[in-house]
Amino acid sequence: IRRPPRSTQSRSSAASDVYKRQDIERLEEYTEGARPVKYAGIVYSNRSRDWLGLRDPRHVTDDIRGFYYALMFNGYPVDFVADWQLDSGSLDGYKMLILPSVASISIEGCNTITNFAGQKGGIIATYLVSTLDEKGRQLEEFRLGEALGISYRGVLELPWSYIVVESEHEITKDLPDRIVVWGDYSLSLIHI
């Protein structure tokens, strides 16, 4: 009777791990005492995950992951911002704040975001941003409506992979159609 090996890790995988540890040890002196560069802050809202993502948290977490990977893989310094940081006004140093499906925001958090925008901080907000209070209660209007220049008219009743462009804007001026398949990589909106 042959006994199974004690480790399921192959020799080549173990050797790879040794090289990774050596790389980390070699670079450690350069990272000791280093502080993260605050450029883009992506809000990871536990409240939004709990309230908006009640049935399926992926509706919130996938948006967060998407922004994180898109920015990180393109070389932008990325950090996460929590609900408590919005509530306490702790956004010093960020140039951009991303609110991916951040539906549940407190009044204090809205004030922080409004002040951030007033100081020329960039804001990207998606989906039902600020349509729930911090207890998960539905609001009749966006809490960030004034700061973002938007108003709530309801949820679009088309398959969620479509966007309907209703008015001209610098971002949409070169779109060939008024209905756009979201994620349609055949569209080129950037002219270099």
C-alpha positions as CSV (number, residue, x, y, z in Angstrom):
1,I,0.0,0.0,0.0
2,R,1.4,3.4,-1.1
3,R,0.7,6.3,1.2
4,P,-0.1,9.7,-0.4
5,P,2.6,12.3,-0.1
6,R,2.4,14.6,2.9
7,S,2.3,17.7,0.7
8,T,0.2,18.2,-2.4
9,Q,2.6,21.0,-3.5
10,S,4.8,20.0,-6.5
11,R,8.6,20.6,-6.4
12,S,8.4,23.2,-9.1
13,S,5.7,25.1,-7.2
14,A,7.7,24.9,-4.0
15,A,10.8,26.2,-5.8
16,S,8.6,29.1,-7.2
17,D,7.6,30.0,-3.6
18,V,11.2,30.1,-2.6
19,Y,12.0,32.6,-5.4
20,K,9.0,34.7,-4.4
21,R,10.1,34.8,-0.8
22,Q,13.6,35.8,-2.0
23,D,12.1,38.6,-4.1
24,I,10.1,39.9,-1.2
25,E,13.1,39.8,1.1
26,R,15.3,41.7,-1.5
27,L,12.6,44.4,-1.9
28,E,11.7,44.7,1.8
29,E,14.3,47.4,2.6
30,Y,12.7,49.7,0.0
31,T,9.2,49.3,1.3
32,E,9.9,49.5,5.1
33,G,8.3,52.6,6.4
34,A,6.7,53.4,3.1
35,R,3.3,55.0,3.0
36,P,0.6,54.4,0.4
37,V,0.2,57.0,-2.3
38,K,-3.3,58.4,-2.1
39,Y,-4.6,59.0,-5.6
40,A,-7.8,57.1,-6.2
41,G,-10.0,56.0,-3.3
42,I,-12.5,53.3,-4.0
43,V,-15.3,53.3,-1.5
44,Y,-15.9,49.8,-0.2
45,S,-19.2,50.3,1.6
46,N,-20.2,47.5,3.9
47,R,-23.5,49.2,4.4
48,S,-24.2,49.1,0.6
49,R,-23.1,45.5,0.4
50,D,-25.5,44.6,3.3
51,W,-28.5,46.6,2.1
52,L,-28.2,46.9,-1.7
53,G,-26.5,43.5,-2.0
54,L,-28.8,41.8,0.4
55,R,-29.9,39.1,-2.0
56,D,-26.7,39.0,-3.9
57,P,-23.6,41.0,-2.7
58,R,-21.9,40.5,-6.0
59,H,-23.9,43.3,-7.4
60,V,-21.9,45.6,-5.1
61,T,-18.5,43.7,-4.8
62,D,-18.1,43.1,-8.5
63,D,-18.3,46.8,-9.2
64,I,-15.6,47.5,-6.6
65,R,-13.4,44.7,-8.0
66,G,-13.8,46.0,-11.5
67,F,-12.7,49.6,-10.7
68,Y,-9.8,48.2,-8.5
69,Y,-8.4,46.0,-11.2
70,A,-9.0,48.5,-14.0
71,L,-7.0,51.2,-12.2
72,M,-4.4,49.0,-10.7
73,F,-3.5,47.2,-13.9
74,N,-3.2,50.6,-15.6
75,G,-0.7,51.8,-13.0
76,Y,-2.8,54.1,-10.9
77,P,-2.3,54.1,-7.1
78,V,-5.5,52.7,-5.6
79,D,-6.7,52.6,-2.0
80,F,-9.9,51.6,-0.4
81,V,-12.1,54.0,1.6
82,A,-14.5,52.6,4.2
83,D,-17.9,53.9,5.4
84,W,-16.4,55.2,8.6
85,Q,-13.9,57.3,6.6
86,L,-16.7,59.0,4.8
87,D,-18.6,59.5,8.0
88,S,-15.6,61.0,9.8
89,G,-14.4,63.1,6.8
90,S,-11.1,61.2,6.3
91,L,-10.4,61.8,2.6
92,D,-7.2,63.9,2.9
93,G,-4.8,63.3,0.1
94,Y,-7.1,61.7,-2.5
95,K,-7.4,63.2,-5.9
96,M,-10.3,61.0,-7.0
97,L,-13.1,59.2,-5.2
98,I,-15.0,56.3,-6.8
99,L,-18.4,55.3,-5.5
100,P,-19.2,51.9,-7.2
101,S,-22.8,51.0,-6.3
102,V,-22.5,52.9,-3.0
103,A,-26.2,53.1,-2.4
104,S,-26.1,53.5,1.4
105,I,-24.5,56.7,2.6
106,S,-25.0,58.7,5.8
107,I,-25.6,62.4,5.9
108,E,-22.1,62.9,7.3
109,G,-20.7,60.8,4.4
110,C,-22.6,62.9,1.9
111,N,-21.3,66.1,3.5
112,T,-17.7,64.7,3.2
113,I,-18.2,63.8,-0.5
114,T,-19.8,67.2,-1.2
115,N,-16.8,69.0,0.4
116,F,-14.4,66.8,-1.5
117,A,-16.1,67.7,-4.8
118,G,-16.0,71.4,-3.8
119,Q,-12.3,71.2,-3.3
120,K,-11.9,70.0,-7.0
121,G,-11.8,66.3,-6.1
122,G,-12.9,64.0,-8.9
123,I,-15.9,61.8,-8.3
124,I,-17.1,58.8,-10.2
125,A,-20.4,57.4,-9.1
126,T,-22.4,54.4,-10.4
127,Y,-25.8,52.8,-10.3
128,L,-28.0,53.7,-7.3
129,V,-25.5,55.9,-5.5
130,S,-26.9,57.5,-2.3
131,T,-30.4,56.2,-2.8
132,L,-30.5,54.5,0.7
133,D,-29.8,56.0,4.1
134,E,-27.3,54.3,6.5
135,K,-30.1,52.1,7.8
136,G,-31.0,50.8,4.3
137,R,-34.2,52.8,4.0
138,Q,-35.1,53.8,0.4
139,L,-34.8,57.5,-0.3
140,E,-37.0,59.4,-2.8
141,E,-34.0,61.4,-4.1
142,F,-30.2,60.9,-4.4
143,R,-28.6,62.2,-1.2
144,L,-25.7,63.3,-3.5
145,G,-28.1,64.7,-6.1
146,E,-27.0,68.3,-5.7
147,A,-23.3,67.5,-5.5
148,L,-23.4,65.3,-8.6
149,G,-26.0,67.3,-10.5
150,I,-28.4,64.4,-10.9
151,S,-31.9,63.6,-9.9
152,Y,-33.7,60.3,-9.4
153,R,-36.4,59.3,-11.9
154,G,-36.5,55.6,-11.3
155,V,-34.7,52.5,-12.4
156,L,-34.3,51.9,-16.1
157,E,-36.6,49.1,-17.3
158,L,-34.3,47.7,-20.0
159,P,-32.0,44.8,-19.7
160,W,-29.2,46.0,-17.4
161,S,-26.6,45.8,-20.1
162,Y,-27.9,48.8,-22.0
163,I,-27.5,52.5,-21.5
164,V,-29.8,55.1,-23.1
165,V,-28.1,58.4,-23.8
166,E,-30.8,61.2,-23.4
167,S,-28.7,64.3,-23.8
168,E,-25.5,65.5,-25.3
169,H,-22.4,65.7,-23.1
170,E,-18.7,65.9,-23.7
171,I,-18.3,62.2,-22.8
172,T,-21.1,61.0,-25.2
173,K,-20.7,63.4,-28.1
174,D,-19.0,60.8,-30.4
175,L,-21.4,57.9,-29.7
176,P,-22.9,56.6,-32.9
177,D,-26.2,55.4,-31.2
178,R,-28.5,56.6,-28.4
179,I,-28.7,53.1,-27.0
180,V,-25.4,51.6,-26.1
181,V,-24.6,48.0,-25.1
182,W,-22.7,48.5,-21.9
183,G,-19.3,46.8,-22.2
184,D,-19.4,47.0,-26.0
185,Y,-15.6,47.0,-26.7
186,S,-16.2,47.7,-30.4
187,L,-16.8,51.3,-29.6
188,S,-13.8,53.6,-29.5
189,L,-14.6,56.8,-27.5
190,I,-11.0,57.9,-27.1
191,H,-9.3,59.6,-30.1
192,I,-5.6,59.8,-29.8
